[in-house]
């Protein structure tokens, strides 16, 4: 219990540091995420996972999936490495500590949401994902990498055209490369009117509730079974 409390406090501190960073300056990536990375390192020291598992890495949609390991309990090893507010570039920056060190057989990535919200282009999202894939395959050429599509959220409805475009670019890339997958959660999260399904989200209209995560699980599970 103490371990989980300490990890929670460290991760909360990291999210707070990001929120307080001046908008006019580019914060030092290591400084912003030091508490989160330290929390993961502490968890590794106390419960070192064996190689060959599955790593979920990305932003708050991964971090807030509280029962993720239980949801995918049929997999021998599931490692959750989500840090709220992070971008794809942050995942690339910390790739050695968030992914490579575990030598997984599969990496599932959810990031790009915050990139687009901060004004980065769909093309930049694609380039960052390509950089992540190159980093993984440089060390682990047989490891599969799956991109969980950027979700359509009510709070970010104005950028849905950019979300759609980023997903299309990444899906096209993954379909042309070996050892890559694209998991479409975007399409089933839209209602008949083409707008985000509000019933899948928490009151903040950005993060998923239990129904939203149930949908994600249903879309992700077949990709785990293919491995």
C-alpha positions in Angstrom: 0.0 0.0 0.0 2.8 2.4 0.8 4.5 1.6 -2.5 1.3 2.6 -4.4 0.9 5.7 -2.3 4.4 6.8 -3.0 4.1 6.1 -6.7 0.8 8.1 -6.8 2.4 11.1 -5.1 5.4 11.0 -7.4 3.3 10.9 -10.5 1.0 13.6 -9.3 4.0 15.8 -8.7 5.2 15.3 -12.2 1.8 16.3 -13.6 1.8 19.4 -11.5 5.3 20.3 -12.7 4.1 20.2 -16.3 1.0 22.3 -15.6 3.1 25.0 -13.9 5.8 25.2 -16.6 5.9 28.6 -18.2 4.2 28.6 -21.6 6.9 30.9 -23.1 9.7 28.5 -22.4 10.4 24.9 -23.3 10.6 22.9 -20.0 13.5 20.5 -19.5 12.0 17.1 -20.3 14.0 15.3 -17.7 13.1 17.8 -15.0 9.4 17.8 -15.8 9.1 14.0 -15.7 11.7 13.2 -13.1 9.2 12.2 -10.4 7.2 9.9 -12.8 10.4 8.2 -14.0 11.6 7.8 -10.4 8.3 6.2 -9.5 8.6 3.7 -12.3 12.2 2.9 -11.3 11.1 2.3 -7.7 8.4 -0.1 -8.9 11.0 -1.9 -11.0 13.3 -2.3 -8.0 10.6 -3.8 -5.9 8.9 -5.9 -8.6 11.3 -6.4 -11.5 9.2 -7.8 -14.4 10.6 -10.6 -16.5 11.3 -10.0 -20.2 8.9 -10.9 -22.9 5.9 -9.1 -21.6 3.5 -6.4 -22.9 4.2 -2.7 -22.2 1.4 -0.1 -22.3 3.1 3.4 -22.7 1.7 6.8 -23.2 -0.3 9.6 -21.6 -3.1 9.9 -19.1 -5.4 7.5 -20.9 -2.9 4.8 -19.9 -2.0 6.2 -16.5 -5.7 6.5 -15.4 -6.5 2.9 -16.5 -6.4 1.8 -12.9 -7.2 -1.9 -13.5 -5.3 -2.3 -16.7 -3.1 -5.2 -15.5 -6.2 -7.0 -14.2 -8.1 -6.4 -17.5 -5.4 -8.2 -19.4 -4.6 -10.7 -16.8 -4.4 -13.5 -19.3 -1.1 -12.1 -20.5 1.8 -13.4 -18.3 3.4 -9.9 -17.9 1.7 -6.5 -18.3 3.6 -3.3 -17.5 1.8 0.0 -17.3 3.9 3.0 -18.1 1.6 6.0 -18.6 2.4 9.5 -17.4 -0.3 12.0 -17.6 0.2 15.0 -19.8 2.9 13.4 -21.8 3.4 13.7 -25.6 4.8 11.3 -28.1 8.1 13.1 -28.0 8.3 12.4 -24.2 7.8 8.7 -24.9 10.6 8.8 -27.4 12.8 10.7 -25.0 12.4 8.1 -22.2 12.2 5.1 -24.5 15.1 3.3 -22.8 13.6 3.6 -19.4 9.9 3.1 -20.3 10.2 0.3 -22.9 13.6 -1.0 -23.9 14.6 -2.0 -20.4 11.7 -4.5 -20.2 12.6 -6.2 -23.5 8.8 -6.7 -24.2 7.4 -8.7 -27.1 4.7 -6.1 -27.6 4.5 -2.4 -27.0 1.1 -0.6 -27.1 1.4 3.2 -27.5 -1.3 5.8 -26.7 0.1 9.2 -27.3 -0.4 12.0 -29.8 -3.6 13.4 -28.1 -1.7 16.1 -26.2 0.6 16.8 -29.1 -2.4 17.8 -31.3 -4.0 19.7 -28.4 -0.8 21.8 -28.1 -0.9 22.7 -31.8 1.4 20.1 -33.3 0.4 18.9 -36.7 -0.7 15.3 -37.7 2.5 15.0 -39.7 4.5 15.7 -36.6 2.6 13.0 -34.7 3.5 10.6 -37.5 7.2 11.6 -37.4 7.3 11.1 -33.6 5.7 7.7 -33.8 8.2 6.7 -36.5 11.0 7.8 -34.2 9.6 5.7 -31.4 9.4 2.6 -33.7 12.9 3.1 -34.9 14.1 3.4 -31.3 12.3 0.1 -30.3 13.5 -1.8 -33.4 17.1 -0.6 -33.0 17.3 -2.6 -29.8 14.5 -5.0 -30.2 14.0 -5.8 -33.9 11.4 -8.6 -33.2 9.2 -6.6 -30.9 5.8 -5.6 -32.2 4.6 -2.0 -31.8 0.9 -1.1 -31.8 -0.5 2.4 -32.0 -3.8 2.9 -30.2 -5.5 5.6 -32.3 -6.0 9.0 -30.9 -9.4 9.2 -29.4 -12.2 11.7 -30.2 -13.1 13.4 -27.0 -15.8 16.0 -26.4 -13.4 18.4 -24.7 -11.2 18.4 -27.8 -13.9 18.2 -30.4 -12.6 21.3 -32.4 -9.4 19.4 -33.3 -11.1 16.2 -34.4 -10.2 16.9 -38.1 -6.5 16.9 -37.0 -7.1 13.7 -34.9 -8.6 12.0 -37.9 -5.8 13.0 -40.1 -3.1 11.9 -37.6 -4.8 8.5 -37.3 -5.0 8.1 -41.1 -1.3 8.9 -41.4 -0.2 6.5 -38.7 -2.5 3.7 -40.0 -1.1 4.0 -43.5 2.4 3.8 -42.1 1.7 0.8 -39.9 0.0 -1.1 -42.8 3.2 -0.8 -44.8 5.7 -1.9 -42.2 6.3 -5.3 -40.6 5.9 -5.7 -36.8 3.5 -2.8 -36.6 -0.2 -2.6 -35.8 -2.9 0.0 -35.7 -5.8 -0.3 -33.2 -8.8 1.8 -34.1 -10.6 3.1 -31.0 -11.5 6.3 -32.8 -14.3 5.0 -35.0 -16.3 3.1 -32.3 -16.1 6.2 -30.1 -18.1 8.2 -32.5 -21.9 8.3 -32.4 -24.3 8.1 -35.4 -24.0 11.9 -35.6 -20.2 11.6 -36.1 -19.5 13.3 -32.7 -17.7 11.8 -29.7 -19.9 9.6 -27.5 -20.2 11.5 -24.3 -21.2 8.4 -22.3 -17.7 7.0 -22.7 -16.1 9.9 -20.8 -15.7 11.2 -17.3 -17.2 14.6 -16.3 -14.1 16.4 -17.6 -15.1 15.2 -21.1 -11.5 14.2 -21.8 -10.7 11.1 -19.9 -12.3 7.7 -20.2 -14.8 6.2 -17.7 -15.4 2.5 -17.2 -17.5 2.2 -20.3 -14.8 3.9 -22.4 -12.1 1.5 -21.1 -14.4 -1.5 -21.7 -14.6 -0.4 -25.3 -10.8 0.0 -25.5 -10.3 -3.5 -24.0 -12.6 -5.0 -26.6 -10.6 -3.4 -29.4 -7.2 -4.1 -27.9 -7.7 -7.8 -26.8 -7.7 -9.3 -30.3 -4.3 -7.7 -31.0 -2.8 -9.3 -27.9 -4.2 -12.7 -28.9 -2.5 -12.5 -32.3 1.0 -12.3 -30.7 
